[in-house]
Amino acid sequence: MKDFMFIFSNGSSAGNLSPDEMQDNMQQWFAWIEKLKAKNIYVAGEALIPGGKTVSGPKALVTDGPFAESKEVVGGFFIIKADSMEEATEIAKDCPDLPINGTVEVREVMKFDGM
């Protein structure tokens, strides 16, 4: 099996959820994680605190951001195991944020020999 990273971007509707809807959404996330763990394909995952710093360019320029006002804010990630990109993509289709216009970027983790 290969490792794949899911990069979650917040849905445009996420900020419009009521407290009860937010609680329900979190329960869906916990249930999804438990489902992946039960299949022994969940490796790791974390939510990210909004904001941060961006370091860029040859002079390592540091700027504030990304900002919550941005169109898509990365909200967290998972590392999962799957046999192929197609299988990983199918697994991503269960993401609880998809119904609220969230996105999941699916990327294969590159392995280097000897590391």
C-alpha positions as CSV (number, residue, x, y, z in Angstrom):
1,M,0.0,0.0,0.0
2,K,1.0,3.6,-0.6
3,D,0.6,6.6,1.5
4,F,-1.7,9.4,0.4
5,M,-2.3,12.9,1.9
6,F,-5.7,14.4,2.0
7,I,-5.6,18.2,2.2
8,F,-8.9,19.6,3.4
9,S,-10.1,23.1,2.4
10,N,-13.0,24.6,4.3
11,G,-16.3,24.7,2.5
12,S,-17.8,28.1,1.7
13,S,-20.9,27.1,3.7
14,A,-18.9,26.1,6.8
15,G,-19.1,29.6,8.4
16,N,-22.9,29.5,8.1
17,L,-23.5,26.4,10.2
18,S,-25.5,26.7,13.4
19,P,-23.8,25.4,16.6
20,D,-25.9,22.2,16.3
21,E,-24.8,21.7,12.7
22,M,-21.2,22.3,13.6
23,Q,-21.5,19.7,16.4
24,D,-23.1,17.2,13.9
25,N,-20.3,17.9,11.4
26,M,-17.6,17.2,14.1
27,Q,-19.4,13.9,15.0
28,Q,-19.3,13.0,11.3
29,W,-15.5,13.7,11.2
30,F,-15.0,11.5,14.3
31,A,-17.0,8.7,12.8
32,W,-15.1,8.9,9.5
33,I,-11.8,8.7,11.4
34,E,-13.0,5.7,13.3
35,K,-14.2,4.0,10.1
36,L,-10.7,4.6,8.5
37,K,-9.0,3.3,11.7
38,A,-11.2,0.2,11.7
39,K,-10.0,-0.5,8.1
40,N,-6.4,0.0,9.3
41,I,-5.8,2.7,6.6
42,Y,-5.7,5.8,8.8
43,V,-2.1,6.9,9.5
44,A,-2.4,10.4,10.9
45,G,-4.3,13.6,10.7
46,E,-4.6,17.0,12.3
47,A,-6.7,20.1,12.1
48,L,-4.9,23.4,11.5
49,I,-5.4,26.6,13.4
50,P,-6.4,29.4,11.0
51,G,-3.7,32.0,10.0
52,G,0.1,31.5,10.2
53,K,3.0,32.8,8.2
54,T,4.2,32.3,4.6
55,V,7.9,32.0,3.8
56,S,8.7,32.5,0.2
57,G,11.4,33.3,-2.4
58,P,15.2,33.3,-2.4
59,K,15.3,35.9,0.4
60,A,12.9,33.9,2.6
61,L,10.4,36.8,2.8
62,V,8.0,36.2,5.7
63,T,4.4,37.5,5.4
64,D,1.3,37.0,7.4
65,G,-1.2,34.5,6.0
66,P,-3.0,32.6,4.8
67,F,-6.1,34.5,6.0
68,A,-9.5,33.1,6.9
69,E,-11.0,35.5,4.3
70,S,-9.2,33.7,1.5
71,K,-11.4,31.7,-0.9
72,E,-10.0,28.4,0.3
73,V,-8.3,27.9,3.6
74,V,-6.5,24.7,4.3
75,G,-8.2,23.3,7.5
76,G,-6.2,20.1,8.0
77,F,-4.9,16.9,6.6
78,F,-4.9,13.2,6.8
79,I,-2.4,10.6,5.8
80,I,-4.1,7.4,4.7
81,K,-3.0,4.1,3.1
82,A,-4.5,2.9,-0.3
83,D,-3.4,0.7,-3.2
84,S,-3.9,3.4,-5.8
85,M,-4.8,7.0,-6.5
86,E,-8.2,5.8,-7.6
87,E,-8.8,4.0,-4.3
88,A,-7.6,7.0,-2.3
89,T,-9.9,9.3,-4.3
90,E,-12.9,7.0,-3.5
91,I,-12.0,7.1,0.2
92,A,-11.9,10.9,0.0
93,K,-15.5,11.0,-1.3
94,D,-16.7,10.3,2.3
95,C,-15.3,13.6,3.6
96,P,-17.9,15.2,5.9
97,D,-17.2,18.7,4.5
98,L,-18.1,17.9,0.9
99,P,-21.8,18.6,1.4
100,I,-20.9,22.1,2.7
101,N,-18.8,22.8,-0.4
102,G,-15.5,21.6,1.1
103,T,-12.7,20.2,-1.0
104,V,-10.2,17.4,-0.6
105,E,-7.0,17.4,-2.5
106,V,-5.6,13.9,-2.8
107,R,-1.9,13.6,-3.3
108,E,0.4,10.5,-3.2
109,V,3.3,10.8,-0.8
110,M,6.6,10.4,-2.5
111,K,8.9,7.9,-0.9
112,F,12.7,8.2,-1.2
113,D,14.9,5.2,-0.9
114,G,16.8,4.9,2.3
115,M,14.6,7.4,4.2
